[in-house]
Amino acid sequence: MDTLTVVFLVYTFLAFYLLFLFCLIYVQNKSRMYEIPLVTKQYALSIVVPCYNAEKQIGETIQTLLNSDYKGLKKIIVVDDCSTDNSYKIAKKFEKKHPGLVLVVQTPKNTGRAAGSKNYGARFVKTDLIGFTDDDSRPKPNAIRGMIGFFDDSTVGAVTSRILVLNREKFIARLQAIEYKVIAFTRKLLGFVGAIYVTNGPLSIYRKTAFDKVHGFDIKNLTEDIEITWHMVAEGYKVHMALSSSVYSIVPDNAKAWFRQRIRWNVGGMQTINKYKMAFLKVGMLGSFILPFFVLSWVLGIIGLAVLVYRIGRIFIIRYLSTKLSIETQTAILTLREINLTPSILLFFGVVLFILGFVFTLLALAYSREKEFKNHGIFSILMYTFVYLLVYPVLLIVSLWEFIRGKQSW
Amino acid sequence: MLKSSKHVFWEALLITVVVFFFGLLIGIAYEGSRLDEVNQYYAVSEISLMDAFVLGSNTDLGNVSCSALIDSNIKFADRIYEEARILEQYEAAGKVTDSLKLAHKKYDLMRTFLWANSIRTLEKCGNDFDVIVYAYEYETRDLAKKATQNVWSKILYDLKQERGESIILIPIAVDSNLASLDSLLDGFNITQFPVVIINNKIVLSEVTSVSELENYLDK
């Protein structure tokens, strides 16, 4: 067996393991996917909305929070991070209209990232629970209520929601709409084993005592929402996800913005791994699964890309040299005889893995049907599977480079 | 409150091990079936080889005509040429076991035998046919060499298609570690492969077009 075959088999084994793990968790919990604990206590809740140059969205974001059917929502704190547009003025109008419920504050100087304004806003929170919503996010009216019941368990530190994509005009946004649904489905499954690794920015709620215990968000981290989740898990708190609590968010609709966002996510993830590396195989679910899972996913992606580039690179070089020689000697560049259709065991494994992965994607989408939008077209699903996912490893490589270079800016 | 089951990690591992193990078993069995198929071909070819060899011996006694001997050699060469192609395709798809490598070596030995037999036939029966030996490196990692071998294969195949039954085409992997083959090659002072040896006289190390090869054959 050659080295490449061994690498491929190890890769396949790990990929099968993760896939079977998710399938098993699903089978064992499928009747509980949308289960939410009843709200037995109206916990007082404040929602902090970090805002920067969001004059086009901030009004609607505040309005959707005002439309929430959760009676314990006591405060909506909009933190303007020294916007240069009319965001502050717009938010102030809501404060005037809803005195006592909406509070608009401004950071003394621009903090440069969401974590800074989130922590600033947290200073004004006196309630049992503290939630966060991005300035371009729109929680559904029942979203918050669906998350509250989890806090009856005193060991629960955070509850997160399902993000759905609001802007779907562009194709790249439609692909992200599929991706977000698969992520939400997967995250819910991880929740059943206590392995949720991120509480998203568009809508997550934290127990205030837990939030204070971990000293809020790490402002040095580019993905403060991943870092705080790991911190809470490391402190022994449980993290849950309410699949029925949906929040619509606006995603990047051009390749450049998308690429920058993904680099930031990955670099932030790497910063978090670096910060908690000592927990590897030590600290509860963080060290025994979340951290290895994170690392493994990335290693698999990078190895997969490396093997692919190596194989394609070799084929390309041989093909180039052969073509050159074939032209010189007036021989056919490609003949049917050269095409080898004899299947190998590796192909068999690859096909099975691909089919299972595709079925998993379809299952995730079947669990995330929306009244507001049409179902995803088969073309989009195929593009997501065959093209979009293949870009992930490339992002990882670039992110790794940026991480090594010490990228710190958004 | 929601419960979580940590057993699922071990259950998933068990399922993965079982699926993977059976997958590998299927793979080994599948590759084994190809080996059986190749062995079947080999057994039949071995009979043909012996037949050609005995025919050659009979010629010495004057019982058999040269045309029958040449015909026998060419048919045998064509047969193992096609079988070699099948073997190479199976080998390229064989990932779990190395069993086909042994079959490849056996075929190389058979082709060496054919080459030796062809030399004798050439000596006995003159220039009514041509013997082209294509000596290449089977396990080379050198990409330029792989590309060169790829082109040589196509050129020789085209030549065979054009010249049909007047050519005995014998491709042999020189890295099979066969003493008989090494001794045959020693006589040509070859320093690097691939090379094409025409009628045991001309050695070509540079890739040459079909028409140029035909010129060599017609000399």
Interface residues (C-beta under 8 A of the other chain):
Chain A: M1 T5 T12 F13 F16 Y17 F20 L21 L24 I25 Q28 R32 E35 P37 F150 D152 D153 G191 F192 V193 G194 H240 F289 R314 I317 I318 R319 Y320 L321 S322 L325 S326 E328 T329 Q330 T331 A332 T335 R337 E338 N340 T342 P343 S344 I345 L346 L347 F348 F349 V352
Chain B: M1 L2 S4 S5 K6 V8 F9 E11 A12 L13 I15 T16 V19 F20 G23 L24 I26 G27 Y30 E31 R85 Q89 Y90 A92 A93 G94 K95 V96 D98 L143 A144 K146 A147 T148 N150 V151 K154 I155 Y157 D158 V207 T208 S209 V210 S211
